[in-house]
Amino acid sequence: MKKAFTLIELIVVLVITGIISVLSTDIILNIYRGYLQSRAINTLEAQTEIALEQIAKRLMFRIKGSTIGRKSDGNFISTSDAGLNQDYIILEWIAYSYESFQDSGWSGFVDTEHTNTIPPTTTGGGGGKIETPYSKLDNANDTISDLTNKQATLSNGKVGIYFRGTGSNVINTSFGYDKVNANSIGTVNTTTGSTTNLTIPKYKETEISEYYYLLHTAYAIAPGKPSADGDSDLILHYNYRPWLLGADNQYNGKNSNSAIIATNVTRFNFKEIGNMIVLKLCIRDAGRSLRDGEEETTVCKTKAIY
C-alpha cells in the first residue's frame, strides 16, 4: 500500500523550499553586487592609470626647474618650494620638443668653435647665432608646425630655445609665467638656406652653452568646473608658449588647446622631491557601475616621474 504525503509534510516542504529560494536569491544578489563592485574598481584603476600615464609621458620631457604649481587666482610657485600645498591646484611646465628631436630634427649640440656660432653680446638684444651640427632643421620645422597647427614654426619666431646649465629662476623671471619676463628662453629662426644654423632674434641673456633644447609648447593640468558632488574633470592644456609673453600665451589663453583626460576626479595633488615629481589622482565611480544608494567607489593612485 502506497503512503501519500500529508498536508503538513507538504507545507513543511513548501516552507523549506521558500527559505532556500530566498537565501539563494540573496546569495545571487550579493555575488552580483560583488561583481559590480569589482568591475567598478577595475574600471577606475584602469582610468586612473591611463590618466597618470598621459601626464607622465609629457612630464618626462619637462625642462627641469620649469615646473610650477598655480592657484586658481593665477599666483604660482615652484613645485620645489616648501610653500607648495593643496591650494595650488594647477600643475604647469615647459617641455622640450622631443617629437621633433626623435624625428632627427635637431641634435641638441652647439659647435661653439664654429664661425657660424655668434653668442649674443648685448643683454636683451638677441642677435646671436648657433651652429648645431648633425641637425635637419627642415624636419624639425615640419614636425613642430604639424604639432602646433602651424602656430609655431622655425620661420615665424615663436619656437623657443633653452640652453642647459645656464641657470634659471622660475619665480617671475625665467619662463614667462608672469606674462612679462622670460629671461631663460630665447626665440629662434632658421638661417636662410641652412639646416644646421639658427639665429636668435630675441634673448634677454648673453650666455649660451653647448647643449640646447627647442621648445614648441608648455603644458598645464587643471581641474574643470566642480560639479554639485564636488568632483570635476581633469583637463590638459597645451599648444601655448609663455615665453612669448602676454595673456594670450598662457594656458587658458584664446590660442591654447585643451582635452579632458579624466572625469569625476575628486583629488589631484603633486609635489617635487629632488628632481622627481610625485602625482596623486583619485577618481570616483559616480554611479556608473553601482546603483543609487549603494556604497560609492573611489580609487586613488600615485605615480613618480623622474
C-alpha positions, 0 to 999 in steps of 0.5 A: 500500500502506497503512503501519500504525503500529508498536508503538513509534510507538504507545507513543511516542504513548501516552507523549506523550499521558500527559505532556500529560494530566498537565501539563494536569491540573496546569495545571487544578489550579493555575488552580483553586487560583488561583481559590480563592485569589482568591475567598478574598481577595475574600471577606475584603476584602469582610468586612473592609470591611463590618466597618470600615464598621459601626464607622465609621458609629457612630464618626462620631457619637462625642462627641469626647474620649469615646473610650477604649481598655480592657484586658481587666482593665477599666483604660482610657485615652484613645485620645489618650494616648501610653500607648495600645498593643496591650494595650488591646484594647477600643475604647469611646465615647459617641455622640450620638443622631443617629437621633433628631436626623435624625428632627427630634427635637431641634435641638441649640440652647439659647435661653439668653435664654429664661425657660424656660432655668434653668442649674443653680446648685448643683454636683451638684444638677441642677435646671436647665432648657433651652429648645431651640427648633425641637425635637419632643421627642415624636419624639425620645422615640419614636425613642430608646425604639424604639432602646433597647427602651424602656430609655431614654426622655425620661420615665424619666431615663436619656437623657443630655445633653452640652453642647459646649465645656464641657470634659471629662476622660475619665480617671475623671471625665467619662463614667462609665467608672469606674462612679462619676463622670460629671461631663460628662453630665447626665440629662434629662426632658421638661417636662410638656406641652412639646416644646421644654423639658427639665429636668435632674434630675441634673448634677454641673456648673453650666455649660451652653452653647448647643449640646447633644447627647442621648445614648441609648447608648455603644458598645464593640468587643471581641474574643470568646473566642480560639479554639485558632488564636488568632483570635476574633470581633469583637463590638459592644456597645451599648444601655448608658449609663455615665453612669448609673453602676454595673456594670450600665451598662457594656458587658458589663453584664446590660442591654447588647446585643451582635452579632458583626460579624466572625469569625476576626479575628486583629488589631484595633488603633486609635489617635487622631491629632488628632481622627481615629481610625485602625482596623486589622482583619485577618481570616483565611480559616480554611479556608473557601475553601482546603483543609487544608494549603494556604497560609492567607489573611489580609487586613488593612485600615485605615480613618480616621474623622474 
